[in-house]
Amino acid sequence: MTQNRHNAIIHVGHANGTVTLWSPNMSTPLVKMLTHYGPVHSLAIDREGKYMASSGADHKLKIWDLRTYKELHSYTNERPIDEMAVSDTGLLALGFGGHVKVPALL
């Protein structure tokens, strides 16, 4: 689960591979996205709220455009990614096992 700092929407990853977007004043999700074939492990959103990175048990890292809800890129990692964070300069850091990678700009 993470919050989009740009618009305060909460992004929640689920065990069925979906990510739902929630607003505090709504009783149902604003958006449901099928992001992975298996549980979602981690989510990260860039500072401007335009892009979301998701990782799942399928060893995939996917980059999503939150303006269109379309997948922009998909990468395969040797192990499932447990944690992700986006810096204020747009660097995406990935944590898995005892390793940390900073592979790309988001």
BABAZA-557667 format. One record per atom (N, C-alpha, C, CB): residue number from 1; residue in three letters; atom name; x negated, y, z negated. Coordinates in Angstrom, 2 decimals, padded with zeros to 5 digits. Glycine has a CB too. Layout:
N
  num  residuo  atomo       c1       c2       c3
  NUM      ala     CA        X        Y        Z
...
% end
This chain:
106
  num  residuo  atomo       c1       c2       c3
    1      met      N  -000.84  -001.17   000.00
    1      met     CA   000.00   000.00   000.00
    1      met      C  -000.90   001.24   000.00
    1      met     CB   000.96  -000.01  -001.22
    2      thr      N  -000.51   002.21   000.78
    2      thr     CA  -001.24   003.48   000.80
    2      thr      C  -000.27   004.60   001.16
    2      thr     CB  -002.42   003.42   001.81
    3      gln      N  -000.68   005.82   000.87
    3      gln     CA   000.15   006.98   001.19
    3      gln      C  -000.49   007.79   002.30
    3      gln     CB   000.38   007.86  -000.06
    4      asn      N   000.33   008.21   003.25
    4      asn     CA  -000.11   009.12   004.29
    4      asn      C  -000.20   010.51   003.65
    4      asn     CB   000.87   009.10   005.54
    5      arg      N  -001.41   011.05   003.52
    5      arg     CA  -001.60   012.34   002.85
    5      arg      C  -001.00   013.50   003.64
    5      arg     CB  -003.08   012.59   002.62
    6      his      N  -000.78   013.30   004.92
    6      his     CA  -000.25   014.38   005.76
    6      his      C   001.25   014.60   005.54
    6      his     CB  -000.51   014.07   007.23
    7      asn      N   002.02   013.49   005.38
    7      asn     CA   003.47   013.65   005.27
    7      asn      C   004.07   012.92   004.06
    7      asn     CB   004.13   013.14   006.53
    8      ala      N   003.24   012.34   003.19
    8      ala     CA   003.65   011.67   001.94
    8      ala      C   004.43   010.38   002.16
    8      ala     CB   004.48   012.61   001.12
    9      ile      N   004.47   009.84   003.36
    9      ile     CA   005.15   008.57   003.61
    9      ile      C   004.30   007.44   003.04
    9      ile     CB   005.41   008.36   005.14
   10      ile      N   004.95   006.48   002.38
   10      ile     CA   004.26   005.33   001.80
   10      ile      C   004.27   004.19   002.82
   10      ile     CB   004.94   004.88   000.47
   11      his      N   003.09   003.60   003.07
   11      his     CA   002.93   002.47   003.98
   11      his      C   002.68   001.23   003.13
   11      his     CB   001.75   002.71   005.00
   12      val      N   003.50   000.19   003.32
   12      val     CA   003.41  -001.03   002.53
   12      val      C   003.19  -002.22   003.45
   12      val     CB   004.69  -001.23   001.66
   13      gly      N   002.11  -002.98   003.21
   13      gly     CA   001.83  -004.20   003.95
   13      gly      C   002.47  -005.39   003.26
   13      gly     CB   000.31  -004.42   004.10
   14      his      N   002.97  -006.34   004.05
   14      his     CA   003.72  -007.47   003.51
   14      his      C   003.08  -008.80   003.91
   14      his     CB   005.17  -007.42   003.98
   15      ala      N   003.45  -009.86   003.21
   15      ala     CA   002.92  -011.20   003.45
   15      ala      C   003.36  -011.78   004.80
   15      ala     CB   003.34  -012.13   002.34
   16      asn      N   004.41  -011.25   005.40
   16      asn     CA   004.88  -011.76   006.69
   16      asn      C   004.23  -011.03   007.87
   16      asn     CB   006.40  -011.64   006.78
   17      gly      N   003.24  -010.17   007.61
   17      gly     CA   002.53  -009.48   008.69
   17      gly      C   003.13  -008.14   009.08
   17      gly     CB   002.49  -010.34   009.87
   18      thr      N   004.15  -007.68   008.38
   18      thr     CA   004.76  -006.41   008.72
   18      thr      C   004.23  -005.29   007.82
   18      thr     CB   006.28  -006.50   008.62
   19      val      N   004.35  -004.08   008.33
   19      val     CA   004.08  -002.87   007.55
   19      val      C   005.36  -002.04   007.61
   19      val     CB   002.82  -002.06   008.09
   20      thr      N   005.85  -001.63   006.45
   20      thr     CA   007.03  -000.78   006.42
   20      thr      C   006.64   000.60   005.92
   20      thr     CB   008.13  -001.40   005.51
   21      leu      N   007.30   001.62   006.45
   21      leu     CA   007.05   003.00   006.08
   21      leu      C   008.25   003.51   005.31
   21      leu     CB   006.77   003.88   007.34
   22      trp      N   008.01   004.08   004.12
   22      trp     CA   009.07   004.49   003.21
   22      trp      C   008.98   005.97   002.87
   22      trp     CB   009.01   003.67   001.94
   23      ser      N   010.14   006.58   002.77
   23      ser     CA   010.28   007.94   002.29
   23      ser      C   010.97   007.87   000.93
   23      ser     CB   011.07   008.84   003.30
   24      pro      N   010.59   008.72  -000.03
   24      pro     CA   011.19   008.66  -001.35
   24      pro      C   012.71   008.90  -001.38
   24      pro     CB   010.53   009.65  -002.23
   25      asn      N   013.24   009.58  -000.39
   25      asn     CA   014.67   009.90  -000.41
   25      asn      C   015.51   008.94   000.45
   25      asn     CB   014.88   011.32   000.07
   26      met      N   014.92   007.81   000.88
   26      met     CA   015.65   006.84   001.70
   26      met      C   015.66   005.49   000.99
   26      met     CB   015.02   006.72   003.11
   27      ser      N   016.77   004.77   001.12
   27      ser     CA   016.88   003.46   000.47
   27      ser      C   016.46   002.30   001.39
   27      ser     CB   018.30   003.23   000.01
   28      thr      N   016.19   002.60   002.65
   28      thr     CA   015.72   001.60   003.60
   28      thr      C   014.45   002.13   004.27
   28      thr     CB   016.83   001.27   004.67
   29      pro      N   013.61   001.24   004.80
   29      pro     CA   012.38   001.72   005.44
   29      pro      C   012.67   002.56   006.68
   29      pro     CB   011.50   000.54   005.80
   30      leu      N   011.82   003.56   006.89
   30      leu     CA   011.94   004.39   008.09
   30      leu      C   011.52   003.63   009.34
   30      leu     CB   011.09   005.66   007.94
   31      val      N   010.48   002.80   009.19
   31      val     CA   009.92   002.04   010.31
   31      val      C   009.48   000.68   009.80
   31      val     CB   008.73   002.80   010.97
   32      lys      N   009.65  -000.36   010.63
   32      lys     CA   009.09  -001.69   010.37
   32      lys      C   008.21  -002.04   011.56
   32      lys     CB   010.21  -002.77   010.15
   33      met      N   006.94  -002.35   011.29
   33      met     CA   005.99  -002.67   012.35
   33      met      C   005.45  -004.09   012.13
   33      met     CB   004.82  -001.64   012.39
   34      leu      N   005.46  -004.93   013.17
   34      leu     CA   004.79  -006.22   013.10
   34      leu      C   003.33  -005.98   013.46
   34      leu     CB   005.47  -007.29   014.05
   35      thr      N   002.45  -006.09   012.49
   35      thr     CA   001.05  -005.73   012.70
   35      thr      C   000.11  -006.92   012.79
   35      thr     CB   000.59  -004.83   011.61
   36      his      N   000.41  -008.02   012.07
   36      his     CA  -000.50  -009.17   012.03
   36      his      C   000.28  -010.47   012.00
   36      his     CB  -001.43  -009.08   010.82
   37      tyr      N  -000.41  -011.56   012.40
   37      tyr     CA   000.15  -012.90   012.29
   37      tyr      C  -000.34  -013.50   010.98
   37      tyr     CB  -000.27  -013.80   013.53
   38      gly      N   000.27  -013.10   009.91
   38      gly     CA  -000.13  -013.52   008.57
   38      gly      C  -000.12  -012.31   007.66
   38      gly     CB  -001.51  -014.20   008.58
   39      pro      N  -000.46  -012.52   006.39
   39      pro     CA  -000.39  -011.43   005.42
   39      pro      C  -001.27  -010.23   005.77
   39      pro     CB  -000.78  -011.95   004.07
   40      val      N  -000.78  -009.05   005.46
   40      val     CA  -001.55  -007.81   005.61
   40      val      C  -002.41  -007.65   004.36
   40      val     CB  -000.61  -006.55   005.83
   41      his      N  -003.72  -007.45   004.55
   41      his     CA  -004.63  -007.32   003.42
   41      his      C  -004.88  -005.89   003.00
   41      his     CB  -005.94  -007.97   003.75
   42      ser      N  -004.99  -004.97   003.97
   42      ser     CA  -005.35  -003.60   003.62
   42      ser      C  -004.84  -002.63   004.68
   42      ser     CB  -006.87  -003.45   003.45
   43      leu      N  -004.61  -001.39   004.25
   43      leu     CA  -004.17  -000.32   005.13
   43      leu      C  -004.98   000.94   004.83
   43      leu     CB  -002.64  -000.05   004.98
   44      ala      N  -005.23   001.74   005.84
   44      ala     CA  -005.90   003.03   005.66
   44      ala      C  -005.35   003.98   006.72
   44      ala     CB  -007.46   002.90   005.77
   45      ile      N  -005.23   005.26   006.34
   45      ile     CA  -004.68   006.28   007.23
   45      ile      C  -005.65   007.44   007.29
   45      ile     CB  -003.26   006.76   006.75
   46      asp      N  -005.85   008.00   008.49
   46      asp     CA  -006.77   009.12   008.62
   46      asp      C  -006.20   010.37   007.95
   46      asp     CB  -007.07   009.40   010.10
   47      arg      N  -007.04   011.36   007.79
   47      arg     CA  -006.69   012.58   007.06
   47      arg      C  -005.52   013.34   007.69
   47      arg     CB  -007.90   013.49   006.98
   48      glu      N  -005.46   013.35   009.01
   48      glu     CA  -004.39   014.08   009.71
   48      glu      C  -003.09   013.28   009.83
   48      glu     CB  -004.86   014.47   011.08
   49      gly      N  -003.10   012.03   009.42
   49      gly     CA  -001.89   011.21   009.46
   49      gly      C  -001.50   010.73   010.83
   49      gly     CB  -000.78   011.97   008.89
   50      lys      N  -002.43   010.71   011.78
   50      lys     CA  -002.12   010.29   013.14
   50      lys      C  -002.41   008.82   013.40
   50      lys     CB  -002.89   011.12   014.12
   51      tyr      N  -003.36   008.26   012.67
   51      tyr     CA  -003.81   006.89   012.94
   51      tyr      C  -003.79   006.05   011.66
   51      tyr     CB  -005.22   006.89   013.55
   52      met      N  -003.44   004.78   011.82
   52      met     CA  -003.45   003.84   010.72
   52      met      C  -004.31   002.65   011.11
   52      met     CB  -002.01   003.39   010.34
   53      ala      N  -005.14   002.19   010.19
   53      ala     CA  -005.91   000.96   010.38
   53      ala      C  -005.26  -000.09   009.49
   53      ala     CB  -007.44   001.16   010.04
   54      ser      N  -005.11  -001.29   010.03
   54      ser     CA  -004.55  -002.40   009.25
   54      ser      C  -005.45  -003.62   009.41
   54      ser     CB  -003.09  -002.73   009.70
   55      ser      N  -005.55  -004.40   008.35
   55      ser     CA  -006.30  -005.64   008.41
   55      ser      C  -005.44  -006.75   007.84
   55      ser     CB  -007.65  -005.54   007.64
   56      gly      N  -005.66  -007.97   008.37
   56      gly     CA  -004.84  -009.08   007.93
   56      gly      C  -005.63  -010.35   007.74
   56      gly     CB  -003.74  -009.32   008.90
   57      ala      N  -004.93  -011.37   007.26
   57      ala     CA  -005.53  -012.68   007.05
   57      ala      C  -005.95  -013.32   008.37
   57      ala     CB  -004.56  -013.59   006.31
   58      asp      N  -005.50  -012.80   009.49
   58      asp     CA  -005.87  -013.31   010.81
   58      asp      C  -007.24  -012.82   011.27
   58      asp     CB  -004.82  -012.90   011.83
   59      his      N  -008.01  -012.18   010.38
   59      his     CA  -009.36  -011.66   010.64
   59      his      C  -009.35  -010.47   011.60
   59      his     CB  -010.25  -012.75   011.20
   60      lys      N  -008.21  -009.89   011.84
   60      lys     CA  -008.09  -008.78   012.78
   60      lys      C  -008.10  -007.43   012.06
   60      lys     CB  -006.81  -008.91   013.61
   61      leu      N  -008.71  -006.46   012.70
   61      leu     CA  -008.63  -005.05   012.33
   61      leu      C  -007.94  -004.38   013.50
   61      leu     CB  -010.07  -004.41   012.03
   62      lys      N  -006.83  -003.69   013.22
   62      lys     CA  -006.09  -003.04   014.28
   62      lys      C  -005.94  -001.57   013.97
   62      lys     CB  -004.71  -003.70   014.48
   63      ile      N  -006.05  -000.75   015.02
   63      ile     CA  -005.87   000.69   014.92
   63      ile      C  -004.56   001.03   015.60
   63      ile     CB  -007.08   001.47   015.56
   64      trp      N  -003.70   001.79   014.89
   64      trp     CA  -002.36   002.13   015.36
   64      trp      C  -002.20   003.63   015.49
   64      trp     CB  -001.29   001.57   014.42
   65      asp      N  -001.49   004.07   016.51
   65      asp     CA  -001.11   005.47   016.67
   65      asp      C   000.22   005.65   015.96
   65      asp     CB  -001.02   005.88   018.19
   66      leu      N   000.25   006.44   014.89
   66      leu     CA   001.48   006.62   014.11
   66      leu      C   002.48   007.56   014.77
   66      leu     CB   001.14   007.15   012.75
   67      arg      N   002.09   008.22   015.85
   67      arg     CA   003.03   009.07   016.58
   67      arg      C   003.90   008.24   017.51
   67      arg     CB   002.28   010.14   017.37
   68      thr      N   003.36   007.10   018.00
   68      thr     CA   004.11   006.24   018.92
   68      thr      C   004.33   004.83   018.37
   68      thr     CB   003.36   006.15   020.25
   69      tyr      N   003.67   004.50   017.24
   69      tyr     CA   003.72   003.17   016.62
   69      tyr      C   003.21   002.09   017.57
   69      tyr     CB   005.15   002.85   016.19
   70      lys      N   002.23   002.42   018.37
   70      lys     CA   001.62   001.48   019.31
   70      lys      C   000.20   001.15   018.87
   70      lys     CB   001.62   002.06   020.75
   71      glu      N  -000.20  -000.08   019.15
   71      glu     CA  -001.55  -000.54   018.85
   71      glu      C  -002.53   000.07   019.86
   71      glu     CB  -001.64  -002.09   018.88
   72      leu      N  -003.59   000.70   019.36
   72      leu     CA  -004.60   001.29   020.22
   72      leu      C  -005.80   000.36   020.44
   72      leu     CB  -005.08   002.61   019.64
   73      his      N  -006.24  -000.30   019.38
   73      his     CA  -007.40  -001.18   019.44
   73      his      C  -007.20  -002.37   018.51
   73      his     CB  -008.70  -000.42   019.08
   74      ser      N  -007.85  -003.48   018.85
   74      ser     CA  -007.83  -004.66   018.00
   74      ser      C  -009.24  -005.24   017.98
   74      ser     CB  -006.79  -005.72   018.49
   75      tyr      N  -009.76  -005.53   016.80
   75      tyr     CA  -011.09  -006.09   016.63
   75      tyr      C  -010.99  -007.33   015.77
   75      tyr     CB  -012.05  -005.05   015.99
   76      thr      N  -011.90  -008.28   016.00
   76      thr     CA  -011.95  -009.49   015.19
   76      thr      C  -013.19  -009.42   014.31
   76      thr     CB  -011.96  -010.77   016.07
   77      asn      N  -013.02  -009.68   013.02
   77      asn     CA  -014.11  -009.69   012.06
   77      asn      C  -014.41  -011.14   011.68
   77      asn     CB  -013.76  -008.84   010.80
   78      glu      N  -015.64  -011.40   011.22
   78      glu     CA  -016.01  -012.76   010.86
   78      glu      C  -015.26  -013.28   009.63
   78      glu     CB  -017.49  -012.84   010.62
   79      arg      N  -014.79  -012.37   008.78
   79      arg     CA  -014.02  -012.72   007.59
   79      arg      C  -012.86  -011.73   007.46
   79      arg     CB  -014.92  -012.70   006.30
   80      pro      N  -011.80  -012.11   006.75
   80      pro     CA  -010.72  -011.15   006.53
   80      pro      C  -011.22  -009.93   005.75
   80      pro     CB  -009.56  -011.81   005.78
   81      ile      N  -010.78  -008.76   006.15
   81      ile     CA  -011.17  -007.50   005.51
   81      ile      C  -010.27  -007.28   004.30
   81      ile     CB  -011.08  -006.29   006.50
   82      asp      N  -010.89  -007.10   003.13
   82      asp     CA  -010.12  -006.95   001.90
   82      asp      C  -009.77  -005.50   001.58
   82      asp     CB  -010.89  -007.54   000.76
   83      glu      N  -010.66  -004.58   001.90
   83      glu     CA  -010.46  -003.17   001.56
   83      glu      C  -010.90  -002.29   002.72
   83      glu     CB  -011.24  -002.79   000.27
   84      met      N  -010.20  -001.16   002.89
   84      met     CA  -010.56  -000.17   003.90
   84      met      C  -010.36   001.22   003.32
   84      met     CB  -009.73  -000.35   005.20
   85      ala      N  -011.16   002.16   003.83
   85      ala     CA  -011.00   003.56   003.44
   85      ala      C  -011.46   004.42   004.61
   85      ala     CB  -011.81   003.90   002.14
   86      val      N  -010.81   005.56   004.78
   86      val     CA  -011.19   006.52   005.81
   86      val      C  -011.73   007.76   005.11
   86      val     CB  -009.98   006.87   006.76
   87      ser      N  -012.92   008.19   005.52
   87      ser     CA  -013.51   009.39   004.93
   87      ser      C  -012.85   010.63   005.52
   87      ser     CB  -015.04   009.43   005.16
   88      asp      N  -013.12   011.78   004.92
   88      asp     CA  -012.58   013.04   005.43
   88      asp      C  -013.13   013.39   006.81
   88      asp     CB  -012.87   014.16   004.46
   89      thr      N  -014.27   012.81   007.17
   89      thr     CA  -014.84   013.05   008.49
   89      thr      C  -014.38   012.02   009.51
   89      thr     CB  -016.34   013.05   008.42
   90      gly      N  -013.53   011.05   009.09
   90      gly     CA  -012.97   010.09   010.02
   90      gly      C  -013.70   008.77   010.12
   90      gly     CB  -012.92   010.69   011.35
   91      leu      N  -014.70   008.52   009.27
   91      leu     CA  -015.38   007.23   009.30
   91      leu      C  -014.53   006.18   008.59
   91      leu     CB  -016.77   007.34   008.64
   92      leu      N  -014.44   005.01   009.18
   92      leu     CA  -013.67   003.91   008.61
   92      leu      C  -014.65   002.94   007.96
   92      leu     CB  -012.81   003.19   009.70
   93      ala      N  -014.50   002.70   006.66
   93      ala     CA  -015.34   001.76   005.93
   93      ala      C  -014.54   000.49   005.66
   93      ala     CB  -015.86   002.37   004.61
   94      leu      N  -015.18  -000.66   005.88
   94      leu     CA  -014.53  -001.95   005.68
   94      leu      C  -015.26  -002.72   004.59
   94      leu     CB  -014.51  -002.77   007.00
   95      gly      N  -014.52  -003.32   003.69
   95      gly     CA  -015.11  -004.13   002.63
   95      gly      C  -014.56  -005.54   002.68
   95      gly     CB  -014.85  -003.51   001.26
   96      phe      N  -015.48  -006.54   002.67
   96      phe     CA  -015.07  -007.94   002.66
   96      phe      C  -016.17  -008.75   001.99
   96      phe     CB  -014.77  -008.48   004.12
   97      gly      N  -015.76  -009.65   001.07
   97      gly     CA  -016.76  -010.40   000.32
   97      gly      C  -017.65  -009.43  -000.42
   97      gly     CB  -017.59  -011.32   001.24
   98      gly      N  -018.94  -009.56  -000.27
   98      gly     CA  -019.89  -008.62  -000.87
   98      gly      C  -020.46  -007.66   000.14
   98      gly     CB  -021.00  -009.38  -001.55
   99      his      N  -019.78  -007.46   001.25
   99      his     CA  -020.30  -006.65   002.35
   99      his      C  -019.47  -005.39   002.57
   99      his     CB  -020.34  -007.47   003.62
  100      val      N  -020.13  -004.37   003.09
  100      val     CA  -019.47  -003.14   003.51
  100      val      C  -019.97  -002.81   004.91
  100      val     CB  -019.74  -001.95   002.51
  101      lys      N  -019.04  -002.48   005.79
  101      lys     CA  -019.37  -002.05   007.16
  101      lys      C  -018.75  -000.69   007.41
  101      lys     CB  -018.86  -003.09   008.22
  102      val      N  -019.43   000.13   008.16
  102      val     CA  -018.89   001.41   008.63
  102      val      C  -019.02   001.37   010.15
  102      val     CB  -019.66   002.67   007.99
  103      pro      N  -018.04   000.72   010.82
  103      pro     CA  -018.21   000.45   012.25
  103      pro      C  -017.84   001.56   013.21
  103      pro     CB  -017.44  -000.70   012.58
  104      ala      N  -016.94   002.47   012.81
  104      ala     CA  -016.42   003.38   013.84
  104      ala      C  -015.75   004.60   013.22
  104      ala     CB  -015.44   002.65   014.74
  105      leu      N  -015.52   005.56   014.09
  105      leu     CA  -014.68   006.70   013.74
  105      leu      C  -013.24   006.31   014.00
  105      leu     CB  -015.07   007.99   014.56
  106      leu      N  -012.36   006.78   013.18
  106      leu     CA  -010.93   006.51   013.37
  106      leu      C  -010.28   007.66   014.08
  106      leu     CB  -010.23   006.25   012.02
% end
